[in-house]
Amino acid sequence: MVDKAFSLLDPFSAIDLDIDGRAGVVKQWAIENRAALQPIKTFFDGLITGIEHLMQAIPPSVMLVMIVLVSWQAAGRRVGIVVAVALIALGLLSPEAWGLAMTTLAIVNSAVALCIIIGLPMGVLAGKSDRFEGAIRPILDTMQTIPAFVYLVPVVMLLGIGNVSGVIVTIIFALPPLVRLTSLGIRGVNPGVVEAARAFGASPTQILLKVELPLATPTILAGLNQTIMLSLSMVVIASMISVRGLGNEVLRAMGRLDAGKAIVGGLGIVILAIVLDRVTQGLGRSGRDRNHRHWWQDGPVGLILSLFQKSA
Amino acid sequence: MTKSAREDVIRCEGIWKIFGKRSHQAMEAIRAHGLSKRQIREEFDCVVGVQDASFSVKRGEIFCIMGLSGSGKSTLIRHINRLIEPTSGSVIIEGQNVNAMNARDLRALRAERIGMVFQSMALMPHRTVRDNVVFSLEVRGVPEAERAKVAAHAIEAVDLTGWEKKYPDELSGGMQQRVGLARAIAADPTILLMDEPFSALDPLIRRQLQTTFMSLSAELHKTTVFITHDLDEAIRIGDRIAIMKDGVLVQIGTPEEIVTRPADDYVADFVAGISKLDLVSAARIMQPLDQYIAQRGDAGFADWPACHPEDKLNTLVDMAVGTDYPILVKAEGAVIGVVSKRALLRGIQGREEASPKAETL
């Protein structure tokens, strides 16, 4: 308190800079400017809800087969089998589990898609410029370590509760590894190879697209994998601002001390994590791992194509 | 060779490269006061990489730049395709100033007129041999059909047919560098820049690749700048050699000139261990005929074997083995000089016959 006498031995208790009071202004500012952000909010809300409705509209068995086929195509047959088993287990958890999982998947997918759109260019820039990297590093550190509850309140004040706020909160937490690892990947590209590309007349854009990004892909995919995992770990916190899905189940179960419900929600999140992790890790396979085949010569597409070729 | 075909393809004029944040101030200081390298380092915290290098390379010529590591040779060669900007000076390729080019023209120049081979190979690990070879065509937007043709041709030229679909790390070091060579010649450039291309290879493979390169070079007739730290290689491959030391071109000349008339002790040290047998010609070690007669009288040369002035010592040794007489040097039928056994042996040693009069045979 300010009225306390100043003492050299305990100087801090006598000084009050009123930081929390000033920071409260942010909240006021957020409330006053809500209207300006409404159109943007409505747009993204519509988009996320649209994705969610689409995923809910597809019958579970059709959806399951589709996800398995995509996984098989993207990451190979073994991953396809793992994904099939995991998804069946998910459906068997409880009658509502599948629908909840689809809602969560829609939110996570939206968050991850936005992370890629924001994080990849930032990571490339950070990989190219030491100054930019230096500038964003403390911001990334803050995003990763600041407790989610701190920014939960201002975001809700600004945008209200719901999916859009949930996605933003998720992005704040899940974005940093993608930026960091993209930068790391770009920096790790052999400078000799980049020099050779320059010596053979490649433009900076061509160097980025034909040399740097392909060579950084494994590192970038590791970053994407981390981003997805962190997004999933945010679903319970996001459910506090009225994001539905598996996270909400866990939250409600906690409120009612319902261990059974918590396990259903928790296991559902874990299974989704396994599915997304295996598929993104499988994406990193190079052409060589596929025995020099193109992606369309492999997996279910390759199977169908080869059937057509035989009959033709 | 016609006169126009021997014009300068590459001309480097007074190239300076100073590394460091205050390189331009350092350059000004050198121009104004002629500071030494040490002063530059102490006053400006800059390092002089290349110091006032000027040379020119004629069409079809193989120009070797020889120097130890850190001598600035790799820095110098990167000025030719402007991978490095000079602090001062200019590079002129076929009449065009490379340093005045805009980014687009420079890329066109690099892709279409200059091929480069690197010591570290610098192949792209995510591309097949074929896709590596046609990289320069791909960035220029050459259609696929044309690329396939060029790739097949270039890969055949380096004897790698059948390996097109492999990835670089599935190939041995020697094969990788052959891919590097194929990539450099794929766009059919005028100029080849070879930055220690064979230094990382073991001696046997190096020799094989030198042979491949020389036959390719004779066939394709490219203007080549070849960097090496190996004088044997420089002498084997180069039409002319430039010796570089601490960023300075110490001496430029044909292999024979370098070996027989080293410009300073540094070059002399270098060439001391080089075999003169295939480098030094009879004309260089012979005693002119009139001098010989003045010294020993006309002894009638009837039985003496004769050689051409440009015959190398190796040929002279073969002749000397079969006779007891000295060897005559004949140009267009007339005797112009005499090579005694003593002069021949001294020539092989690389020592000048200091004062033939003082010693008696």
Interface residues (C-beta under 8 A of the other chain):
Chain A: N190 G192 V193 E195 A196 A197 R198 A199 F200 G201 A202 S203 Q206 K210 V211 P214 L215 S286 R288 H292
Chain B: N81 L83 A103 R107 A108 L109 R110 A111 E112 I114 G115 M116 F118 S120 A122 L123 M124 P125 H126 F135 S136 E138 V139 R140 K165 Y167 R183 A187 L193
